[in-house]
């Protein structure tokens, strides 16, 4: 609570009660309006009026003020704050009185009231900032609860009544100690922030460099694709032109034109003969070009030339299409190889690494789970799933023959015929037997399905990614985008292993980040149905 002298500051020195309609004399001292008017009334006729507290004398009856106003506007000559009371010429102020809201030079400071109500500070013009906006009184206390400076009235009757306030001077010293303690830790935090900024800047430069390299790589790839497509276009169009020229009907058309002209001449000649009346002339004119005009007319020109036309071949559209799409297919394969090698064609499973409960088939591209294994009992494995434990120690999993020790690679898998599967990569040094050999250990990275209870009719499938025994659950795909075909993407140098759902909408599932230290093999685990390498 505020100290008891707060009550003294709110009490009138005449009636010793809390101010009623407080007013102040020109000297700055406050009284109840009724009290000071009574005192001034008793002083009438004495020739002088005086302040009951400081004995300051006034020739005329002093005007009572509810708000202290300066004698004149404060002036600032550009070198500092001027004394408020030096009217004729600006004199630099050495102090300011917050109570009087005035600035004082040395001379006026000597005669200024020494009362505790008159608070002197360094010269200032911001008097209003030093007073309470509600009670128009000096801010002399600090409220730690609200972190704000308050006046006496705020503490006794205002909204801060009952708060644990402290004098400004005491709060000032405590706050300086606290700030110094905070300041001691800030440089360390700033250094930490600077280190983080440097790391992020380095990362940004790395990302920018990678983006620039990738941009150039992709741009070069598309330049090559455009050149190949343009070359293929010229090649296919040239083949079409060549076949068109080879299969041209110009010769047959020319023969028919000659025959047409010959028939036209015969028509005209026969018409002339039919119009003759002289038998001798008609009989002599029966020959045209050395043969009778009717020679050859019995020939079936329609059948003859239909047969000629039918022997003309069409464009080899099938051959053109085969050339076009075969070249495009090779182009896509070459592009895949240049940017990120597509491994499906050469990726097969290694039977030597297969567990006892699986079967490898389809030219070593399909792994199937074998159900009928004797001597079994139900157990719960290290991942919390219920499985059948067999007399064999190995798990139903297999690795690929091919390994990857550099570069970018991707391959596609069909998992639609299995409800319990796991796919990913593993080091060749992964254990082959025992509980520690299950995919998802410290030498393998795997995406797999998980079912809480093998005996439950409601399978309650979910998807998890596992490495070093740590599982991370993935959200189930939407119903119209089921997980049936999955692409695995590997960037060995960058340490990235990503899984994508190649459903109706391509969807990124998860990306592992690691520093690979050994060659990686494609890895397959199956507990129901089969998993197949596409292609």
CORGISUL-V917260 format. One record per run of one state. SS is the DSSP state (helix for helix, strand for strand, loop for the rest). FROM is the first residue (numbers start at 1). TO is the last residue. If there is no record, write none. Layout:
# CORGISUL-V917260
ss={SS,SS}
from={FROM,FROM}
to={TO,TO}
This chain:
# CORGISUL-V917260
ss={loop,helix,strand,loop,strand,loop,strand,loop,strand,helix,loop,strand,loop,strand,loop,strand,loop,strand,loop,strand,loop,strand,loop,strand,loop,strand,loop,helix,loop,strand,loop,helix,strand,loop,strand,loop,strand,loop,strand,loop,helix,loop,strand,helix,loop,helix,loop,helix,loop,strand,loop,strand,loop,helix,loop,helix,loop,strand,loop,strand,loop,helix,loop,strand,loop,strand,loop,strand,loop,strand,loop,strand,loop,strand,loop,strand,loop,helix,loop,strand,loop,strand,loop,strand,loop,helix,loop,strand,loop,strand,loop,strand,loop,strand,loop,strand,loop}
from={1,5,11,12,18,19,22,25,30,33,43,49,51,57,59,65,66,76,77,81,83,92,93,95,98,102,105,106,111,120,122,128,131,132,138,139,141,144,148,151,152,157,165,168,247,250,275,279,285,287,289,291,293,301,311,317,340,341,343,349,350,351,354,358,362,366,370,377,381,386,390,397,405,408,415,420,428,435,438,444,452,461,468,470,475,479,482,485,492,496,503,506,514,520,529,530,534}
to={4,10,11,17,18,21,24,29,32,42,48,50,56,58,64,65,75,76,80,82,91,92,94,97,101,104,105,110,119,121,127,130,131,137,138,140,143,147,150,151,156,164,167,246,249,274,278,284,286,288,290,292,300,310,316,339,340,342,348,349,350,353,357,361,365,369,376,380,385,389,396,404,407,414,419,427,434,437,443,451,460,467,469,474,478,481,484,491,495,502,505,513,519,528,529,533,535}
